[in-house]
């Protein structure tokens, strides 16, 4: 008799038993971080504590970026109509796309293409990067993950790369990202620093995360921030207001040090 059941290798649930990628969930609780659990469900194996720490840093780096990004404006606008939390947060997630959050996947594909070309005999990473970026310039295609509308030196990039170095996880694709940064500055005649999306893209490549999963890390990171904005909209603002993306003022805690 043919086996016509569809298959899943992620979670097995039976009465009084929950297995996540083969591990009893109660054995994971309190012993691995949320970031390690995310890696486990996505990749099928537990990461090392070092990889978990670097993934935690990625999620913290993108947990929120102010009140004006499209995902936040969308979520707050929907919340202002009286919509439920899930609808407002979901609308914010749906606003994450190619030009908002999509740079991680595109950055990964850029770094992977350069790495593949560099493996050709007599090429190397510098020449591969020059060739790829030269072709993109001819076609009028910009390099995703470089430059920022606000930051001239993204502090999140500096921290992610230094942490990757400290944890001995910095590899080929972080090196390629730095090479691309140098070549772009030479091509454009001005600096175009790696932004946090480019840094995340390089780190994910070095961790073996495929590019089709890259934007998931942005989405997962942003959901808590969206929840906070939706809750604030519902509890601090009048309903059905017109939201101007520039007409806001921060009134939270002043800068403080982590103990």
N, C-alpha and C positions, 0 to 999 in steps of 0.2 A: 504494500500500500504506500503510495507516494506521501512524502512529508510535505504538506502544503502550508505549514505555519511559517509566518515571517519571523525573522531572527533579530535579536538585539543582544549586544555583548556588554551593555552598560550596567544595568541593575537587574537583580533577580529578587523578587519580593514574594515571600510565602508567609503563611500565618506565623507570626512571632519571629520572623527572620527577614532581614534586609541586607542584601549583599551588593556592595558597590564595587564593580570591577573585581569581584571575587573576595573582597574584604568585608567582614561583618561591620556594619556601620557603627555599632557601639564600640568596636575596637579602635576606630578612627577618631571618635569623638574625644576631645581633650588631648589628643596625641599628635594630631597634625593641624596645620593652619588651614584657614579657608582657601588661601591661594594654592596650597598643596592639594586640597580636595578638588579644586577646579582643574588643576593639571591632571589629576588622576582620572576624572571623568572624561576629559578631552583626549588624553594620550593613552590611557589604559594602564599606566604604571605610576607608582609613587615617585615623585621627584626627591632629590636629596634636600636636606634642610637648607643648603646654600641656594639651590634653585628656588625653593619656596620663599626664601627671604628676598630674592631679587624680584620674583613675581609680586610679592607683597608691595615692594617699592613701586612697581609699575602701577598697581591699582591705586595706591595712595597718590601717586603723581597726577592722576587724572580724575580724582574723585569729584572735583568741581573746578570751574574756571570762571566764576563770576556770574552775574545776572544777565549778561547780554548774548551768550552763544545761542544759536537758533534752537537747539534742543530745550534750553531753559525757557526761552521766550515762548516757545510752543506749549510747553508743559504748564507754565504759569497762566497763559491765555486760556487754555482749556480749563484749568482749575478755577479761573475767575468766573466761568459760566456756571459753577456749581457741580461740575462733573466729579465723579468718584475718583479716589486716589489712583486706582488701576488705570482708568481711562486717561487721566492727566499725565501720569508717568509714561504710559504706553505711547501717547502722542509725542512726548519728548524723545523717546527711543526711535520712533519712526522718522523723526527729523534728522537722525544721524545717518549720513549717507556719504556720497563721494567727496563733497567739498566740506563736510563737517564730520570728522572722524575717519574718513576714508583714506587718509594719507598713510595710515599704518600699513594697510594691505599693499597700497601702491609702492610705498617705500620698501617693503619686503621684496616685492617683485623686482624692483630696481637693483637692490643689493644682490639678490640671487642671480639675476641676469649678468651682472658684472662678474660675480664669482664664477659662473659657468664659462664665460668668455675667457676669463683669466687662466683657466685650466688648459686652454689650447696651447700647443707647443710654441715657444718663443713669444708669448703674449705677456702675461703677468698682470697684476691688479691695476697698476697705474695706467698702462696702455688700454686695458679693457675699459676702465672708467672713462678715459679720454674718448675712446671710440663711441661708447654708449651715450655719453653726455653730448658729444658732438652731433650725433644723429638726432638726439632729442632737440637740440638747439635748432638744427636745420628744419625740423618739422614743427617748431614752435610749441613744443611740449615742455612744461616746467617739471622740475624734479620735486616730487612730493616729499615732505618731511624736512624741508629747508626754508628758513626765513619765518618770520612771525610778525603779525600786524602790530604787536605790542612790545614783545621782548627782543632786544638786540642780542642778548645772551641768555638763553632760557636756563634758569637755575635748575630745572628738573633734569635737563640733559646732562649737565655737569655732575649731578648727584648720581644718576643712573649709571653713567659710564664709570665713575670712580668706584661705585659699589660693585659693579661687574668686575673691575680690576681687583678690588679687595677680596672678592669671593673666588677669584681665579676662574671666572666664567666669561671674561671678555675674549672673544675669538675673532675669526676672520671677518665677520660682517660688521663688527664695530670698527675694525681697521678700515674696511672698505668705505663705511660711512664717513670716516674722518678724511679719507682720500677724496671722496666726492666733494666734501666741504671745501677742501683746498682748491680743487679744480674749478668749482663753481665760482669761487672768489676771483680766480685768475681770469675766467671767461667773462665774468660780468664787470670786473674792475672794482668790485666792492664785496665786503663780507656778506655771506648768506648762511648764517650759522644753523647747525642742526637743531631743529625744534624737538619738543618732547615726542611728537609722533614719529619722527625719524629715529630718535633714540630708541623708542620702544620697538620699532621695526627692526633695527639692528640687533637688539637684545633677543627678540623673539626668534630671529633667524639663527642666532648662535645657540639658542636653546632647542632648536629643531622643531619649532612650531610652524606649521605650514601657513602660507599667506592667506589662504581662504578662511583661516580662523583669526587672522590678525585683528580685524575690527571688533571681534567679540570681546577682546580685552578692553577696548575703549568703552563698549556698551556696558560691560559688567562694572567697570570702574565708575561710570557716570550715574548709574541707577541710584545709589545712595544720595548723591547730590541733587538729582531730580526730585527724589522723595522730600528732601529738606526744603527745596524751593516750592514745591506744591503745598506742603504743610504751612510754610510761611505765608504763601499767597492766601490760603484759606483762613488763616488765623490773624493776619495783620492787615490785610487789604480789603477794600470794599469790592463786592462782586461786580462783574461786568464792566471793569474799568478799561480804559485805553492805555495800553502798556507801551511807553516810549523806551526803547532800548538804551537811550543815553541819559534819560532823566531819572536817575536813581542815585542814592547816596548811601555809602556804607556806614552803619552805626553799631557794628559789632565790637568785640574786644579789641583793644589796641594790641600792637605787636607784643608777643610774649615769648619767653624762652621755655623750651621743653625741659622739665626737671630731670 
